[in-house]
């Protein structure tokens, strides 16, 4: 039990190898701090020329999209002809942020160009993802001549074939992985068809739509007044979809994030207002979209009507824009509540069933009554909590013999390959390395769990079963200045493919800590032999309160803006026992209770009280916690409620005995 660290998150740290020689070279060529130079090196940027393009993406010469996308010229001609002949165009979008911003972008562009255009988005609950035969038939019945898919269509062979057989033209714009057989569309725009070295390779669906809209407007000579508003929608959709922030994404987003605070779109202005995004910002941060604007849009697609977002992003009326933004806000609150409820129910299932996720090396959790639209978010939270791949499902509302679910993975585990390994047990499934969706007959659930565990044992070792914290460099708290933050901020946008820098500092003293807001920890930190103090926040870490007095910490830098003054704070992402800690921090005592003798100790390094009885059984508990562990070893320890007798009295007597021996405990 001495190794058990019940009061700290279970994590594994991966610290990048220092490269002092290359750091010195980059420091000279860029003028950046050595810490920032190490960050740039960790992103694969190891020469002065590459660093220049990374820092100033606009300096890179880009090939023309017409040269890169084989079907772009054909797509533009189809749209130009449809506009000239007043042929009806219909957009089929998707219900996530990428699909809805793509739909709004093309609606704005095509109406600006004089097109007769309408749209449809399939129902998440009734239709599932992508264009289907029902939508195609409805388009045909209403006189549509040209179908334009956005953020979907590449895998919809049968619906596209039906559209062609009905005499409709089809342009597919998508960014998802290519199926073995491409649909028989008139034109296909998909960056996955491009070489991996292409700067357009990482485009999301909204990026493909942006290129098509700009190229068509240029062809018609009507680009003026259109570029800025389309760039804003591109920026919103790309970041909300977690697209890789490399290549043209990085180049265009850098410009778009500067534009958004002065948005020309009433809907984005209203959305920023209800989301609490500061108007005085010179540029938005990806986190403003990822954690504020994006979730409010995505919430509609998950549990609301996508038309709300389309109207929000296409209206030019301030009143309607604010009304739709308020609806997004309301739906997002409901989404947050659902996520919290399902997450807590999932944790209870894992604990009380119990589900042996460590032995299985994968967590499968299924329960009736959960909302299909939000279980993917909960899956991500469970991955953060348990550090293993998570497959979460719920029964269909109208048919409890079927399960529909979502999956999220870890770095060493490929979700799509795992689903492929279970193909014969599943109905529909799809996804990529990090995430996926699936359905299966309820009678196959046990076999599905066993098969996933078999797959997990092929690719995961025990050491992988902890959340991974990737760290760029070691830093002293004295180095964490506003100037350093501004250098880091100049390298925005951070995100997928260009992750936000994480630093670590050893043997930090926690001078103050308290629970604030919705289960967050607020900390004041310091180092030995230094007068520097710095504030920090640890999101949703209440269960680890109180933290030990000394820790190694991993963190991101944040700007705290208050009453016109900016300073640097830390966002804690990981902690571990200070490597300098020694056993002298353990305080010991002996006491008697009800005729029995107990040994107790309080480890200040991990803030854990241990009480051992004469038979060698140990109770381990963090003072102030309601739960403890009872057993003879770490492996056989069981969780128990220490607020109930006899444990409550044992803890009180042990702490009292230790205090009598002049041992202090900081709560």
N, C-alpha and C positions, 0 to 999 in steps of 0.2 A: 504493500500500500504506500510505501514511502515515495514511489515514483508517480503516484497518481496526482494529476493536476486538474482537479475538478472545477476549479474556479477560473480557469483560463480557456479561451477558445482553442480547439485542436487545429493546428495549422502546420504546414510545411513551408519553409522559406527557401526561395531560390534567388541567391544574390549574384548579380552579374560579376564576371571576372574583371577586376580593375585593369585598365590598359594605360598606364601612366605616360608612355612615350607618345602614343597616338593622341591622348588627351592633350598633351602639351602642344602638339602640332595643330590640333583643331582650335585650341585656345588662342594661338597666335593668329590663325587665319580668320577666325570668326569674331574674336574679341569677347567671347562669352566666358563666364565663370567655369572653372574646371568641373564642377558638378554638372553643369549644363552640357559641357563638351562630352562627358561620360554618357549622359542620356542620349545624345545624338549618335554616338558610337554604338550604343546598345540597340539603336533602331536600324543598324546596318549601314549607316552613313559614315564612311571611313576615309573620305578624301575631301579636300577643300572644294573641288568642283561639285561633288555631290551635296556637300553641306550648303553651298550657295543656292542650289535648286531647292533643297529642303527648306531653307530659311525664306527664300523668295521664290515661290513656285511660278510666279508670272514670268520669270526669266527663262523658263524652259520653252523651247520651240516645240509646238504641238503639231502632229499631222492633222490634216483636215478630216472631220468625221466622215465626209463623203468617200474619202480614200480608205478609211478603216472599215466602215460598215458596208458590205457588198450590196445590201438591199436598200440602202438609204435613198439613193436616187430614185429607185422604183417607187418607194413609199411616198416620197415627195410628189412625184408625178401623179400617183393615184389620188392623193389629197387635192392637188391643184385641179385635176380634172373634175373631181366630185364637187368642189366649190364652184367651178365655172359653170357646170351643168345643173347646179342647185340640187344635186343628189343628196338624199338624206344620209348622214353619217351617224353611227351609233358607237359610243365608247362602252366597253365592258371593263369595269375596274375591279378592285378587290377591297375587302373591308378592313385592311390594316392601314396604318398611317401612310405607308408607301403607296398603296393602291389608291387611297382617297386623295392624296396630294397629286398623284399622277393624273387622276381623273379631272380634278379641278384645274390643273395646269393646262391640259389639252382643251377642256371646255373654254377656258379664258382665251387661249390662243386661237382656236378655230372660230369662235364667235367674233374675235377681233378681225379675223381674216374674211368674215362674211359667210361662214359656213352654216348650213342647216344641221345642227348637231344636238343630239340628246345622249343620255347615258343610262346604264343599268349596273347595279352592283349586287351580286348574289347574296342571299341571306346566310350568315354564318351558321345559324341553327338549322335552317331547312335545306339549303343547297350545298353547303360546304364551299370549299375553295374553287375559284375559277369559273370560266365560261362553261355553260352546259347546254344541252339540247333544248331545254325549255326556253332559255334566253334567246337562243338562235331562232327558234320558231316564232317567238314574240317579235323579234326584230323583223323577220321576214313578213309577218302579218301586218306590220305597221309601215311597210314600204321602204325599209332601210336598204340602201344599195351598197354601203361600205361599212364593215365592222372593223373597229380598231380596239384591240385588247391592250390593256396596260397592266403591268405587274402580274400577268398571268397569260395562259394560252399555249405555252411551249409544250405542255404535256396533254393538251386537250385535243387529241387526234380526232376522235369521233365527232365532237361538236363542230370542229373546223371543217371536217369532211362534209357534214350535213350542210353547213353554210355554203360551201362551194357547190354542192349538188342543187341547192335552192337558187343558185345564180348570184350569190352575193360575193363581193370582193372582200378579202380579209388581209389586214396588216396586223401581225403579232409584234407587240413590243413587250419584252419580258427580260428578266435577268436570272431566272432560276436555271438549275442544271439541265443539261440537254438529255432528252430521252433517246432510246435506241433509234426510234423512227420519228422524224420531224413531221408536224402536221402539214397538210397540203395547202398552205396559205399562199397568197400572191406575193407577200414579202414578209420576211422575219428579221427583226432587229433584236439581237441578243448579244451582249458583250461576251458571253461564254463561247460564241463562235469566233472570237478574235484570238490572236496569239496571246499567250500569258504575259508577254512583254509589252503589250499595248497599254498606253496610259488610260484607255477607256475601259479596260477589263473589269474594274471594280465598281462600275456604275450600278446603282439600284434601279428599280423600275422607273422612278421619277427622273433619273438621269437620262435614261433612254427616251422618255417622253420629251424631256427638255431639248435634247438634240434634234428630234423630229420636228418639234414646234419651231425652233429657231431656224432650221434649214428650210422649212416650208415658208416661213415669213420672209426669209431672205429671197427665196425664189420669186415671191410675189411682190417684193419691194415694200413690205409693210412691217418691217421690224421696229421702226421707231415707236417708242412708247410701250413696247412689249417686253423688252429684255429684262428690265429691273424686276417687274412683278413676277415673271417666270423664274428668275434667279432666286427670289425669296421662297417660292414654293419648292424649288429644287433643294434649297438649303434645309428647309423644314423636313421634307420627306426623306432626304438622304441620311440625316443624323438620326431621325426617329426610327429608321429602318435598320440602324446599326451597320450601315454599309462601311466597307474599309475606307479609311480617310487617307488614301494614297492616290497618286496619279491625278487625273482631272478633278476627282472629288476634292482633293486637298486644295487644288488651285482655285476652283470655283467657290468652294465653301469659305475660303479665307475672305473672298470678296463679299459673299452673301451674308456672312456673320456681321460684317461691318455695316451692311445695308439695313438689316432687320430692325435695329432700334428706330430708324426713320422710315418704317415700312409704308409703302404706298397702298397696301391692301387693308381695307377696313377690318376684315376678319382677323388678320394677324394682329393689328393694333388692339382689337377687342380681346383677343385671346391673351395677349401679353398683360393687358389690364387686369383681367380676372385671375391670372396666374401669379400676379405679383412680381413681374419682371421689371427691374428698375429702368425708368425712362432715361436716366442720365448716363447710362452705359455707352461707351464709345462703340462697343461691339458686343454682340451676344456671345456667350460661351456655349460650346456644345452641351454642357450640363443644363443650361437654361432650356434647351430644346429637349434633351434626354430625360430630364426630371420634372419639367414644368409644362412646356407646350405639348411635347409628344404624347405623354400619358393622357392628357385631356382629349386629344384626337383619337388615340388608340382605344380609349374607354368606350367611345361611341361605337366603334367597329366591334367591340367585344360584347357589349350588352345593350347597345342602343341602335338607332337608325342611321346608317351612313349618310342619308340625305341631309342630316343636320350639319355634318362637316362640309359636304359639298356646297351647301348654301352659305355656310360661314366663309368659305374660301373663294367664292365666286361673286358674292354680293358687293355692291358699291354703296349700299345704304348703311350708314352708321348705326341706326336703330336696330335693323335686322341683324347686323353683325354682332352687336352686344347681346341681343336676345339669344342668338345661337351660341355665343361664347358662354353665356350663363348656363345654357342647357348642357354644354360640354362639362362645365364645372360641376354641375349637379350629378351627372352620370358618373363622373370620375370619383366623386365622393362615395357613390354607391359601389363602384368598382373596388375602391380601397377597402371598404367595409367587407365586401365579399372575400377579397383576398385574405384579409386578416382572419376572418372566420374559418375559411378553408385551411389556411396554414395552421391554425391552432388545432383544428380537428385532425389534420394530418399528423402533427406531432403527437397528439394523444393516441392515435392509432398505432404509430410506431412504438410508443412507450408501453401501451396497455395490451397490445395483441399478444406478445410483442413481435415486432418484425425483425428478424435477424439480418439486418442490412450489412453488418460487418462481415459475417460469414458469406453472405450471398455476393458481396462486392457490388451490389446494385440495389436500389430501393424502388420497390413497386408498391404503390399505395392506391387503393380504389375504394370509393364509397358512393352510395346513391345520393342524389340530391344536390351535388355540386354543380356549379354553373360551368358549362363547357368553355365559355368565353374567357375565363380568367385562370383556369387551372395551369396554363403554361407559365403564367407569372409566378404562381405558387411553386411550380416545379423548380424555377430558378432560385427561389428563396431556400428551398429544401437542399438544393445542391450547395448553396453557401453554408448551410447549417451542418450538413452531414459529410460533405466532401466526396460523395459518390454520385454516379449517374442516377437520375430520378425519372421514373416513368409513372405518371399520375393519370388516373382515369375516373370516369363516372358513367353511370348507366344512362342510356338514352331515355328521355322523358316518356316517350310513347312505346318503348320496347325494352324491358329490363333484361332481355336475353342478349343485348348488344352493349358493348362498352366502347366509348370513344375517349381518347386520351392524348396527352402531350408528353414530350420527353425533352430533357435537357442533360447535357453531358459534361464531362471534365476533359482536360487536355489529352489524356492518354486513351480516351474512349471515343469511338466513332458511332454516333447515334444511328445514322443511316445504315451503316454496316450491321449494327446490332438488329435493327428491324428487318433487314434483308435476311439475317440468320434465322429469323423467326417467321419468314414469309408464309410458310404453310399453315401457321396458326392465326394469321391476320386476315382482315378484310382489306381495306384500303390503308396505305401508309405512304409516307413521303418525308422529305427533310434533307438535312445535310449533316456534316460532322458534329456540329454543336447542338442541334435541335431538330425536332421532328414531331409529326403527328401520326396517329394510328387508330384503327378500330379493330375489334375482334369479337367473336362470339363469347359470351360470358362463361360458357362451359370450358373454354380454352385458357382461362385465366391462370390456373395452377401450372399448366404446361408452359405458358408464356413466361411466368416467373422463373421456372426451372431453366428454361432455355436461355433467358437473359443472364442468369447467374453463370451458366456454362460459358457463354460468350465472354462475360466479364472476367472469369478466371483465366481466360486465354490472353487477356491484354492488360490486366491490372494486378499489381502486387500490393501487399498489405501497406507498404509505404505510400502508395498513391491515395489511400483512403482518408485524406485530409485535404481541406481547401488549400489551394496553392497561392502563395503570395509571391509575386515576382518583384524583385527589388533592384533598383538601378545602381545605387551607390550608398556608402556610409557618409553621414554628415554629422557635424556638431550643431547643437542648437544655436550656437553663436553665429553660424554661417547662414541661418535662415532669415535673411533680410528681405525687405520689400523689393530691393533691387534684384535679388535673385529670383523672386516671384515674377517680376516683370519680364526678366529674360526668358523664363519658362513660358510665360503667357504669350510672348511674341512668337512662339513656335506652334501656337494653335493652328488648326483644330486638332485636339486630342480625341482619340476614340479607337474603334476597332482598327487594327493594323498600325496604329500610332498611339499606343496606350499612354495614359497620363503618368508622368514620372512618380515613382515611389522611392523614398529614401528611408534609411534606418539609422537610429542612434542607440548605442548601447548604454546600459546601466543608468537609465533616467530615473530621477526621483519624482514621484507623484506627490506634490505638496498639498493639493486640494482635489477633491472629486465629489461630484453630486449628480443625482439623476434629474434630468430636465426634460420637458416636453413629453413626447410619446416614447418613453423608455430609452432615451439617449443618455450618454454620460458626458459631462462637461468636466474637463481636467485643467489643472495648472501644473506645468512641468518645469523641471530644472535639472541642471547637471552639477556635479561636484566641482569645486574650484571655479565657479562661475556665478556671476550675479544675474545672468540672463534667465528670464522666466518667459514662458510662452503658453498661450491657451490652446486647448485642443478639444475636439468633439469626437465621440465614438458613436456612430449611429446604431441604434437598436441594440445596445450592449448592456442594458439594465441587468440582464441575468448574470453578468460577470461582476456586478458591484457587490462589495468594494474590491477594486483591483489591488494587488500587492503594492507595497510602497516603492519597490524598485523593479524595473522591467527594461528589457530591450523593446523598442517600439518601431513599427514600420508605419509610414504615413505619407499622405499627399499634402502639398501646400495649398492653402486657401487664402483668399483675400477677404478680410472682414472689413466691411464698409459701414461706418456708424457715424452719423452726424457730421458728414463731410470729411471724415478722417479714415484713411485706410491703414491697416496693419496686417501682418501675417499671422495666421493661425494654422493649426494642423488638423487634418482629418485622419484619425487613427484607422488603419486597415488591418493591423496585425500587432500582436504582442507575444513575447515569450519570456521565460524566466531570465533575468539578467545573468549572463554567462560568468560574471565575477562573483556571483552569490556563493557563499560557502555554508557549511553546516552549522557554523557558529550562530546563525540566525535562528536556530531552533531552540526554543525555551521549553524546559521539561519540569515535570512535577509528579508526585504520587499523592493519591487521595483514596479514602475509603467511603463506600456508599452501600448501605444496607448489608453490612457484613462482608462485602467483597472489596478487593484492592484493585485499583485502576492506575495505569500510567497515562499521563497526558502530555502533549507537546503542542506548541503553537509555532508554526513556521512563518516568520515575518516575510520570507521571500515569496511565498505563494499564498500567504494569508489563509492558512488552513489549520484547523484544530483537529488533532487526532487523539482518540481515547482508546486505549488497549486494555482488554480484560485479561484475566488470568489464563484463559484458554487460547489466547493469541488472536482473538477476533478484534478487528479494529473498526471504529466508527470515525469517518473522516467527514468534516463539514466546514464550510466557510462561515465564520461568525456572522450572524445576521441572516443567513440563508435558511429557508424552510425545509430544504432537502439535504440529505447526507448519504454517504455510502457505507454499507456495513458488510464486512467479509474478512476472510483471512488472506486473500490475495486480490490483486486488481481484477483478475479475470472472473472471480466468482462473487465479487461485491454486488450487492443489491441496493437499489435506491429505497430510502425510507424517509418518512415524515418525522423530522426532529422536533416538531411542535407538540408531539404526542408523548405520553409517558411510555417507558421510563427515560426516553432519550432527552426530552426537554430538561429534566432535572439534572441528568448527567452532564449536559453541556454547560448548564449554569454553574454547577459545582466545579467543573474543570476550569472554566474561565475565572471563577472566583479564586480558586487555588493558585492559578498562575498570577493573578493580580496581586495576591498577598505576598508573592515572592518578588514583588516590584517589577513585574514584567508588564510593559505597556502594550496596549492594543489600540491601534488607530482605526476608528470606524469611518 
